[in-house]
Amino acid sequence: MNSSVLAEAVRDSAPAVKSVRVQALTLTSFRNYERASLTFRTEGAALLGDNGHGKTNLLEAIYYLELFRSARGARDRDLVRFGDAGFHVVAELDGSPRGALRIAAGYDAATQKKKVSVDNVEVTRLSDAIGAVPAVLFSPADVALVRGAPAERRRFLDVMLALADRGYLLALQRYRQALAQRNAALRALNGHARDAESLDAVAAFEPALADAGAIMLTKRHAWAADAAPAYADTLDAIGERTSVSLSLKRSAAGKVDDSEMAAWLRTTFAAQRAHDVRRGTTHTGPHRDEVQLLLDGRDLRSFGSNGQQRSAAIALRMLEARTLHSALGTAPLLLLDDPFAELDADRSARILGLLGSRGLGQVVLAVPRIEDIPRALTGLQTVRVHQGTLSPDA
């Protein structure tokens, strides 16, 4: 099927879906924007402009309202426009799974404090606002999900599941807290188990670590079992004809029933305690697990071509969109940062066709030129971006 036919299929046969939509966005002193406002049409917008003028910065601002941290790993103080006192980002919403109508986030550079409000009420915990603007960001930088170290894929998994499942988010927070406490107790021993009391100080954090870790592992395994065939099917539909697989690889061997996971982790932490004391850190647990991607039975990270790795990264983002849509009952925002720049038109259309098969929600696309807009998205309103200013076309 050629790209034009696929594009028509996206427009004409995609089902109507419930989706979250940004109706208006206001930026103050964010990145290179002194002050900018944009009203979005229902279907979204296509941002046009040369590189370095602020297209990606605007996508980053929208994504910031999902997790309240930069999609590019920047510190809050580095998001502040040069010379300004802080930044502020506000979005007016429709269809948020949390029922929110307005999300605002601000950062004060002098105090280094961040404030987040939902419907004009400041939240005391960021976790109470996380996910009110569910979004999936596609970018050429996503290839790091495949080429990068295991930590890249663990973070992808943790962020996605935390947004999809509040139980996972709470377990992740408890696990990280208990892990930090156990590691601090290990470092205090300076590589030597001096006495039983010292070891007890390490062991004290293991029950909480095991209980939270068991919830994480159970939910991770359930996701991987569901996602593995979808991942293979997605790559096949994109045009990757080799054998691919996705699985969750544990840091410790053994198959354990979900009901026995917490007990197994407690036993594992106890067995590794002396080793962990010598090394000064916790070597086993969900924080060391790996999302394993294979190509013809070999590690895709090491043996895949550039094109295969890029296709795999896009497939992971598509799994993220699928997971959020299924869990929230709402199609997430699709933030597309010129993700098809290195793909041919047919493959780009196939990807959009797959995304559209469940119904496209709101799309915000960033590309340099109007001719770079994929055929399936030519109906988007175009917005010119130039040196931090936004000029919607009529």
Sequence and secondary structure as in RCSB ss.txt:
>XXXX:A:sequence
MNSSVLAEAVRDSAPAVKSVRVQALTLTSFRNYERASLTFRTEGAALLGDNGHGKTNLLEAIYYLELFRSARGAR
DRDLVRFGDAGFHVVAELDGSPRGALRIAAGYDAATQKKKVSVDNVEVTRLSDAIGAVPAVLFSPADVALVRGAP
AERRRFLDVMLALADRGYLLALQRYRQALAQRNAALRALNGHARDAESLDAVAAFEPALADAGAIMLTKRHAWAA
DAAPAYADTLDAIGERTSVSLSLKRSAAGKVDDSEMAAWLRTTFAAQRAHDVRRGTTHTGPHRDEVQLLLDGRDL
RSFGSNGQQRSAAIALRMLEARTLHSALGTAPLLLLDDPFAELDADRSARILGLLGSRGLGQVVLAVPRIEDIPR
ALTGLQTVRVHQGTLSPDA
>XXXX:A:secstr
  HHHHHHHHHHH     B EEEEEEEEEETTEEEEEEE BTTEEEEE  TTSSHHHHHHHHHHHHHSS TT   
HHHHB TT SEEEEEEEEES TT  SEEEEEEETTTTEEEEEETTEE SSGGGTTTSS EEEE GGGGHHHHS H
HHHHHHHHHHHHHH HHHHHHHHHHHHHHHHHHHHHHHTTT    HHHHHHHHTTHHHHHHHHHHHHHHHHHHHH
HHHHHHHHHHHHHT  S EEEEEE SS     GGGHHHHHHHHHHHHHHHHHHHTS  SSGGG EEEEEETTEEH
HHH  HHHHHHHHHHHHHHHHHHHHHHHSSB EEEEESTTTTS HHHHHHHHHHHHTT    EEEEESSGGGS G
GGTTSEEEEEETTEEEE  
